[in-house]
Amino acid sequence: MVKMIQVLGTSSDSGKSTLAMSLCYYFSGKGYRVAPFKAVNMSLNSISLKDSSEISRAQWLQAIAAGAEPSKYMNPFLIKPEGMGKSQIIVEGKSIGSMKIEEYYSYLKNNAQAIIKGAIDRLSGEYDIIISEGAGSAAEINMQDRDFANSYVSSMYGTPAILISDIERGGVFASLYGTVKLMPDSNLVKYLVINRMRGNSEMLSPGILKLEELTGKKVIGVIPYSGISLPGEDSLNYNKPAIQNHRICIIKYPHMEVYSDFDPFYLLNIGFTFVDKDNIDALDRCDVIILPGSKLVGEDLHYMEKYGIASKLIALQATKTIIGICGGYQMLGKRVIDTDNVESAEKEIKCLEILDIETEFKNKKITGAVSYTLNDKIFPGEIHGEGYEIHYGSIVRNMEPPLAYIDGKPEGSVRGNIYGTNIHGIFENRALLNRLLNIESGDYRKTLIKNIDATSKLFTGNMNMELLEDLIL
């Protein structure tokens, strides 16, 4: 028998991911084997695993909270928007290429049921409890025929769901009422939760009583607002850093991806400043400039050229520390060769020519977790770390000393104060972070676990967990 609770929301960013994480943490602490699950996730914030599978960062975080090994079955469909009505489609951890929206919907209609059911059955055989997360709103009535992420999952085995709404958005009672009335299979929703309450929750009591009367659903929790930092699910969670650190600038081009590279800047209270076409002068005042990953390297290069960011970087290369990650690393080189038009209609793209490297794009996507050792000629001592790779382009010519070694093979490039690497998660390495940013930071992993613990206890400590346990145990 499948034992699963699904966390549905009245909207995006209502708190589904965090509540699901908290439930994973809670039931794991009770001694159960717990697996997170999200049938369909649209996000540019992904991570690749030991078996080279690629899943959403949110399900990775939930697996960490559950004490489970992250798996491709925890996020069978990952959609990575590319713009112009196209998205890269990741199915069970592997890219099947880019599709226009109508192609993707057709693919889902023909394949989603078997793949989603297969993933749930697989997890159910290995774990005691599945905590499933919905996507966006559970009442997307304009696309119910292709919404495979929400009540479709609960209805598959008739398993219970809870519905969460964010009071900060306003209209929380209307949102919960309207979602229950409009969503399919609302009978599967057993309880309601109100998130991000500031002030005295007793003020909500009259509204809660009326809502329960109208919907027949009990509100089992009012969650206080929390300022605790956690990795975000997608780019919307990274719009603005909580701390504006003008010493560190991150170039925010239109197709920036893998925002989670900068989770240490949030969780360790380092902060940074995003730079785009509207505040280029911030680059003059900073000490460190970071070029992040890019979904479309050529288009983001042209964006920087158009608005003067590229020429500014070239002018500042002798006086600033410049760090490129993945697509940002490729931009620092001499050129990108894309003969097969994997990512661009251009066969060759001239880059910033700050590093003496060349990149070539091939149709095979390179993904996987990696263990690395930093180049001890640049970083003295045996400094090791773990990260992951997600990219199409490979460095085919590198005339610079390596930043690190993976299985004895050189990786990345260094020229003076210029650094480049294809390793995501590199800033989680405390020694490297402190050296490159000239700071003394805390330990990212320890802080992450501490924040998972604090957030999970905040959520479950303000909910009637006995009622939830009765649903599943």
Residue, then its C-alpha position, 0 to 999 in steps of 0.5 A: m500500500v502506498k503511504m503518501i501525503q501530498v502538499l498542495g498550494t494555492s499558488s507558487d511560493s506558498g510554502k509547499s517546498t518548505l512544508a514538504m521538507s519539514l514533513c520529511y524531517y519530522f517523519s524521518g526523526k520518528g524513525y521512518r524511511v521517508a522519500p520526497f517526491k515532485a512529479v513535475n517541477m519547472s526550475l532552472n535550479s537543479i543538481s546532478l547526482k552520483d549516478s549523473s541524474e539531474i533533479s530539482r534542487a528542492q527535492w535534493l534539499q528535501a532528501i537531505a532533510a529526510g536523511a535519504e539518498p537523492s534519486k531521479y525517481m524523486n523528481p521524474f519530470l524537470i522542466k528548464p525554461e529556455g525562453m522563446g516558448k521552449s524548455q529543456i525536458i529532463v525525464e528521470g534524470k536525463s535530458i531528452g532535448s528542448m521542446k516547444i510547449e505544445e510538444y512538451y504537453s503532447y509528450l506529457k499526455n502520452n508518457a506522464q502517467a506511466i513514468i509518474k506511477g512507476a516512480i511512485d511505485r519504486l519509491s513506495g517499495e524502498y521507503d515507508i512514507i512519501i511526501s509529495e509536493g505539488a506545483g504552482s496552484a492546485a486549481e489551474i483550471n485552464m490546464q487541468d487536462r495536462d496538470f500532472a503535478n497536483s491532485y493527479v498524484s493524490s488521485m492515483y492511489g487515493t492518498p491524502a493531501i494538505l493545502i497551504s497558502d501564504i498570508e503575506r500575499g493577501g486574501v488567504f481565506a479567499s485563496l484557500y476557499g477558491t482553490v478547494k472549490l475549483m480544484p479537482d478531487s478536492n475530497l482528497v484535501k484533508y487539512l489546510v495550513i496558513n503560512r508566513m503569519r506575522g503578529n498574533s495568529e489569534m486575529l485569524s480565529p473568526g476567519i478560520l472558523k468561517l473557512e472551516e464551515l465553508t470548506g469542511k476542511k480543518v485548519i491544522g496550522v498557522i506558521p509564523y513568518s521565518g527569516i531562516s535562509l534555505p536554498g530556494e526552489d527556483s530563480l524567484n527565490y533569489n530575486k534580491p539578497a537579504i544582505q547587500n554586499h557591495r564588495i561582491c558582484i554577481i552578473k545577472y544576465p537574462h538566462m542565468e541558471v543554477y542560482s543555488d551556487f550562491d546559497p552560501f552567500y545567503l546562508l552564511n550571511i555574506g551577501f552580494t550585489f546583483v549587476d545587470k544593465d541598470n547598475i553597471d557602475a557597481l563593478d567599479r566599486c567591488d572587489v570580486i566579480i562572479l559570472p554564474g552559469s548560463k542556460l544560453v551562453g551566446e545570448d547572455l554574452h550578447y546581452m553583456e556586449k550590448y549594455g557595456i558589461a563585457s567591455k567593463l569586465i575586460a577593462l577591470q580584469a587586471t584589478k578585480t578578482i573574476i570568477g566564472i562558473c560553468g557558462g560564466y567560465q566559458m564566457l571568459g575564454k576565447r571562443v565557443i564552437d557550436t557546429d551542431n547548433v546545440e545552444s545557438a544558431e551561431k557556429e562560433i561565438k567570440c568570448l571575452e578572451i580573458l582566459d586562454i581557453e576554448t569551448e565546444f558544444k556537443n549534443k551529449k549533456i555532461t552531468g554528475a557529482v564530482s569530488y575534486t582536489l584544489n591545485d596545491k600550487i595555488f591553494p596550498g595544502e590538500i584541500h578537497g571538496e564535492g560538487y557537480e557538473i551540468h553543462y553541454g559545452s566542454i573545454v577543448r583547449n586550455m592553456e592555463p593552469p588548472l584550478a582543481y583536479i578530478d580523478g587526477k585530471p585537470e579541471g578549470s583554469v587560473r590566470g592570476n586573479i581570474y578563475g574558471t570552473n565547471i564545478h557547481g557548488i564550489f563556493e560550499n568549499r570553505a577554504l576556497l570561499n575564504r581565499l577568493l573572497n578574502i573573508e572568514s566564513g562559517d561552515y556551509r554544510k553545518t549551517l544548512i543542517k542547522n537551518i533545516d532543523a530550525t525551519s522544520k521544527l518551526f513548521t511542525g511545532n505550529m501544526n497539529m501533527e497528531l492529525l497528520e500522523d493519523l492520515i499516514l500511519 
